[in-house]
């Protein structure tokens, strides 16, 4: 029993040299394609970032604490704390019944003119959000250690790609489909290899995600055009169109669809790759086909859970809009296909299709690598072995 335990725990499937060369050649091809796409769509300027002011001309943004509120009129008195503007000032009612101010609230306001009351802008949310961020980072580092640190660093770098490439490239009039693919493939490369290290398991997840991403891009291109998805919510659509007329709002919807599906695809593929590797570590006698079948047993459960995860995520984000539509007397089919809901429906369906296709592709790649590199048994005894349960590492195998 002790020998069997030692053998099983020390065995770690590894790709053969030939397989490793093939994997890195495929990754190099993807990276080269990303580099070409980035070169073709690289922003000519970053001047658009921060170029528009949210304030009126000569207006000033100040912060302060609400001292008192007139319950009858909704007007309030604010103690301004911004340096150079200190002192108590009157502030006009918010004009929104959902925004009920109370004494002690920290707010952001706009001074249009010195002799006029302040105009409410928003609540000051920096302290609670910063506290949540600190708790999140500490928990990730405490639970995941160096792997968690790699994930956080990769996430920062990925958001850097979106901020300094994706957004200015779209404003520059670049093809949204290419920008979406370059962003997704580039961010995914950074995230996976920084968080999980450059190895065959990570490469399996990367290639499986790229395959699912390509399917998502192809289906999304057709769906956005065929369903005439308008792009973004009406207010944002009007503002973007006003700021920059070269933007394709339907193309923007496609780009957003690809980026939105990236996290779920990555989650599924890295889990499937890990599952296949652990199966290979527990049963080094399994060949590629047996590993694929066992891996897909896990994959089917993962598909089922992730599909409704995607659906509920979109429903939760769109709940106020769903409630608003539910108030009006219209058939369900009309509500679902309306411009407000259709975009979320298309995102859910296209993302789910890409997810379903990525699972078997990732599992197949991993099974081939582990099955060949792990000295798998021949096919003559595959049938009986496939039906045997996976041996517990602490017990002798019954296969």
Secondary structure, DSSP 4 states (H G I P E B T S, - for coil): -HHHHHHHHH------HHHHHHHHHHHHHHHHHHHHHHHHH--S--TTTT-S-SSPTT-EEEEEEEEEE-TTT--EEEEE-STT--EEEEE---S-TT----TT-EEEEEES-TTS-BEEEEE--HHHHHHHHHHHHHHHHHHHHHHHHHHHHHHHHHHHHIIIIIHHHHHTT--HHHHHHHHHHHHHHHHHHHHH-SSHHHHHHHHHHHHHHHHHHHHHHHHHHHTT---S-HHHHHHHHHH-TT--HHHHHHHHHHHHHHHHHHHHHHHHHHHHHHHHHH-TT--HHHHHHHHHHHHHHHHHHHHHHHHHHHHHHTHHHHHHHHHS---HHHHHTSHHHHHHHHHHHHHHHHHHHHHHHHHHHHHHHHHHHTTPPPGGGHHHHHHSPPPPTTS----
